[in-house]
Amino acid sequence: MLQTTVDVTSEIREGVGTTIAAFTGIGKLGVMDHMQVTRWEPPFICDVVHTGKVIKGTGRFQLTAIDVQTTRFDWSEEILAPRAVFLLIAPGLYAGVRISLMNLSRQLRQRK
């Protein structure tokens, strides 16, 4: 994700129970998102629960094989956060997600 730094914050480095802190922003201005992995089925599914003070909810990252050369990436989130947080960060967040997904798509196409 654009302007996001992610750190594993638990002794568990992968799988169910792993905790993650993701800071999105510039300098000290931004949002910290704490998550814990709740389902781990590599390489296809990773579910998380957002456990922070501001951001709560769930998320899923899922890969589905379409054919031998094509994989679909589905990313879904159900986020519960104060309305003010969304009003302040929504435009930048939307733009950051779009740019990040376009960059990911470009990088994956170049690997072929």
C-alpha positions in Angstrom: 0.0 0.0 0.0 1.1 3.5 -0.9 2.6 5.3 2.1 2.2 2.3 4.4 4.7 0.6 6.6 3.9 -2.8 8.0 5.5 -4.6 10.9 4.9 -8.0 12.5 4.5 -7.3 16.2 4.2 -10.8 17.6 6.6 -13.7 18.2 4.5 -15.6 15.7 5.8 -14.6 12.3 3.1 -16.2 10.2 -0.2 -17.9 10.5 -3.2 -17.6 12.9 -2.4 -15.4 15.9 0.2 -13.2 14.1 -0.2 -9.6 14.9 0.6 -6.8 12.5 0.8 -3.0 12.8 0.3 -1.0 9.6 0.9 2.7 9.6 -0.4 4.7 6.6 0.6 8.3 6.4 3.4 10.8 6.0 5.8 11.4 8.8 3.8 11.3 12.0 0.5 12.3 10.3 -1.5 9.2 9.5 -3.4 6.2 10.9 -2.2 3.1 12.7 -4.0 -0.1 12.0 -3.5 -3.0 14.3 -4.5 -6.5 13.0 -4.4 -10.1 14.0 -4.5 -13.0 11.6 -7.6 -15.2 12.3 -7.5 -17.6 9.3 -4.4 -18.7 7.4 -4.6 -21.0 4.4 -1.5 -20.2 2.3 -1.3 -19.4 -0.4 -5.0 -18.8 -0.9 -6.7 -17.0 2.1 -5.6 -14.7 4.9 -8.3 -13.3 7.2 -7.6 -10.5 9.8 -9.4 -8.7 12.5 -8.6 -5.0 13.0 -8.0 -4.5 16.7 -6.9 -0.9 17.0 -8.4 1.8 19.1 -9.7 3.7 16.1 -10.0 1.1 13.3 -12.0 -2.1 14.0 -13.5 -4.7 11.7 -12.4 -7.6 9.5 -10.5 -8.1 6.3 -9.9 -10.9 3.8 -7.2 -11.4 1.2 -8.0 -14.2 -1.2 -6.3 -15.7 -4.3 -8.4 -17.7 -6.8 -6.9 -19.5 -9.8 -8.8 -18.7 -12.9 -6.5 -20.8 -15.2 -2.8 -21.7 -15.3 -1.8 -18.1 -16.1 -4.4 -16.1 -14.3 -5.2 -15.5 -10.7 -7.8 -13.3 -9.2 -7.0 -11.3 -6.1 -10.0 -10.4 -3.9 -9.5 -7.9 -1.1 -12.4 -7.1 1.2 -12.7 -5.1 4.4 -15.5 -4.2 6.8 -14.1 -1.3 8.7 -15.7 0.3 11.7 -14.2 3.7 12.5 -15.4 7.1 13.7 -17.1 9.1 10.9 -14.5 11.9 11.3 -11.7 9.5 10.5 -13.3 8.5 7.2 -14.2 12.1 6.3 -10.6 13.1 6.9 -8.8 10.2 5.2 -11.3 8.9 2.6 -10.1 10.9 -0.4 -6.4 10.1 0.2 -7.2 6.5 1.1 -9.2 5.9 -2.0 -6.5 7.4 -4.2 -3.8 5.4 -2.4 -5.6 2.1 -2.8 -6.2 2.8 -6.5 -2.6 3.7 -7.1 -1.3 0.7 -5.1 -3.5 -1.8 -7.0 -2.5 -0.3 -10.4 1.2 -0.7 -9.3 0.6 -4.3 -8.2 -1.2 -5.1 -11.4 1.7 -3.6 -13.5 4.3 -5.5 -11.5 2.5 -8.8 -11.8 2.1 -8.4 -15.6 5.8 -7.7 -15.9 6.6 -11.0 -14.3 5.1 -13.0 -17.1 
